Amino acid sequence: MIMLLTGLLTTAALAGGVLSLAALGEVLAERVGVTDLGVEGLMSIGAATAALAAIASGSPWVGLLAAICVGAAGAAAFAFAAVVMRANQVLCGLATTFLGLGLSATIGHSVAGLPLPVTFGPEPVPLLSSIPVIGPAFFGQNLLVFPIYLVLPALLHMLLFHTRHGLNMRAVGENPAAADAVGVPVQAIRFWYTVLGGAFAGAAGAYLSLAVIPSWSEGMVSGRGWIAVALVIFSGYRPFNAAGAGLLFGLISAIGFLGQARGWPIAAPVLNMLPYLGTLAFIILPVVLWKRMRRAMAAPAALGFPYYRSVR
Amino acid sequence: MTRFQRFPTAPARLVLAWRAAALVAAALIVGGLLALSGRDVFVLGELVLRSTVGSRFGLEDLALFMTPLVLTGAAVTVTSRIGLWNIGGEGQFYLGAIGAAGVGLYMPGPQIVVLPLMALAAIACGMAWIVVPTLARAYAGVSEIITTLLLNFVAGLLTYWLATGPWRDRVTGALASSGRISDAIPELWGVVHWGFPLSLAIAAGLAAIMTWTSWGYEVRVSGANPGAARYAGMPMRGRVIAVMLLSGALAALAGMFEVAGTVHRLQGGMADNFGYLGIVVAVLARRSCLAVIPAALLMALILDAGIVLQTQQLAATAVLAITGLVLLLIAIGDELAHYRPVAPASSTRSGAAA
C-alpha cells in the first residue's frame, strides 16, 4: 500500500510539474489582467527548443534556459499584439498557440522521436528524500520538482500578496484606471508579467521534454497548456493553489498510467481522457455547488479587457 | 499635428484596408523566411498559384477544404453573435463524424434513407457534446472557452478508441480507421460532393435567419448589449442555449460531410484542425454568416498552399504557424481600424473640456 502510494505520488509530482509550472506563469499574466491563451503554443515551442538546445550543448540546463528565453520571446510577441496594440486577447492567444504548435513542429522536425542523450535525471536530496511517501516524490526526483511545488509558489505568493509591487500588480488587474491614476505603469506591468508568464510556459515545455517524457515529438503537449489555463481559474488565481492543482491533475494522470500498467480492462485512450474530464469537472462543479466560492475565487475584474487611458 | 483617436466602431473600409496590409505583411514574413532558408520564393509562389486556382485538381481541393471550413466557421460565428466563443468545434466535428459513421457502418438500407439519418445522428451527437459547456455557461456562468476546448481532446481520444477498438477495420486492417462506409454523398464535380453547395446554402440560410427573423434580432441584441436585451425582456438564457446547440450541430455536420463525402471512414485525427481553423474563419468573417464563405475560401487557399509547401520538404504544420501569423496580424489590424485621425487637440472646445 505504501509502495503503491509512493509510486502514485512520485508519478503525480513528476507529471503534474508541467501543469504547475505553466499554471504559475498564467497566474502572473491573469493577475495583471491579461488572458494568455497562448500557453499551449509557448509550451510546445519551449519543449522543442529545449530538446534541440540540450542535444546541441549536452546540458539540460542550457536546454531549460533556451526554452525560457523562447517562451519569453513568444509571449513578448503575444503581449506586443494584446497589450501594446490592445488587440483582442482571445484571438492573439489562439494565434500564439497556432504559431507555437506550427513552429515547434517545424524546428523540431530533425529530433522528433529521438531519445534525448541528456535529461533531468533523478538526483535525490540527502536526508529529505528518505521521508516516507513524500520524500521520494518531492526530493528523490530531478532537481526541478521541489522548486516547482514549494519555492516558486512561495516566491510568487510573497510577490503578489506581501509586497507593494504585488499590490500594484493586482490593482492593474482589478482596476487599471485607478492604478493609472496613482501613477502605476499599467501597460508596462501588463507587458512584462505576460512575458514572465511566457517564460514559465517555456520552462514547463522544457520540463516536459527533458524530464517527464523525455524526448520531443509533435503534439506531445497535447492540451496540457489548456489544462493549465483551466487550473488557474480553478485555483482562484492563487500561486499555491495553482501548484497544488497541478499536483492533483498529475495524480489523475498517474492513476491513468497505473491503470495501463496493471492492465485494467479499460482501453488506454479512455484512461487518457481522465485529465481532461477531471479538469472539466473541477471548473464546473465548485461553481455549481458552492455559490459563495464565486466571490472568493473570482477572476480579476479587468481580466481580458485592454486598458485605454482615454476611455473613462 | 493630426491626432489619432480610438472610436468604438471600425468602418468596413478601414478594416478591409488594415486586413489587406496584414495579409501582405504575413506574405512578406513567410516569403522572407522561405527565402532565408534558401528557397526560390517566386518559383514557389508560381507553383502555389498553379496548384490552387490554376488547375482543376487545385480547384477541387479548394472546394473540398472549403466545405468543412464554411460549417465550422459558421459554428463559431453564430456563437460570436451572442458574445460567446465555441472553441470546441474540433470535438463536435469528431462527434458528428462518430454519429455519421455509426449509422453508416451499422444501418443497412437505401442511401436515400441512410444519408439523412447519418446527418441527424451527427447533429444529435454534436449537440450532445456541447450540452455540458452550454448549461454550465447559461446557469453557472462558467467560461465556455475552456470547457468546450477540453472536450476536443476527449472527442479526439474517443474517435481514436473507436477507430482502433470496437469499430476498427477488420477487412483491410487500415491503421486507426474504421471499415469503409458504403453510403456516400453523391459527387457533383470531380471529387467535389454535394456537401459543398449544401454548406454554402446553410451559411446563406443562417445569414438570412440572423438578419431577418426576430430570433436572429434577439440573438444579435443579446450579444451586442446584454443589459439592453435583459431590459427589453428577451429570454437571454434560452437564446444562449439555442445558439450553442446550433453551433454544435453545425460543426458536427461538417464532420458528417467529411465522413460521407471525402474520407468514407472514421479515422483517428480526421478533424485535422478544421474545428480550430473555423475560429480563424469566424474572425475573418467578422460575425457575418455570409462573409464566412469568402473567409473559408481564404483559409482553404492557405491550406491548399500548405500542401504545395509540404512537397517542398516543409513540415505539414508549417501551415498552422502561417495561420497563426495571419490571425495575429489580423487581430492587430482589426484593432488599428478603430483609430481615425481627428482635429488637433489645440482647438478651443477640447481645451475647455479638459
Interface residues (C-beta under 8 A of the other chain):
Chain A: L37 G41 A77 F78 A81 M85 R86 A87 N88 V90 L91 C92 L94 A95 T96 T97 F98 L99 G100 L101 G102 L103 A105 T106 H109 E218 S222 G223 W226 I227 V229 A230 I233 A267 P269 V270 N272 M273 Y276 L277 T279 L280 I283 I284 V287 V288 R294 Y308 S310 V311
Chain B: Q5 R6 W85 I87 V132 A136 Y139 A140 G141 V142 S143 I145 I146 T147 L149 L150 L151 N152 F153 V154 L157 L158 Y160 W161 T164 G165 Y276 I279 V280 V283 L314 A315 A316 T317 A318 V319 L320 A321 I322 T323 G324 L325 L327 L328 I330 A331 I332 D334 E335 L336
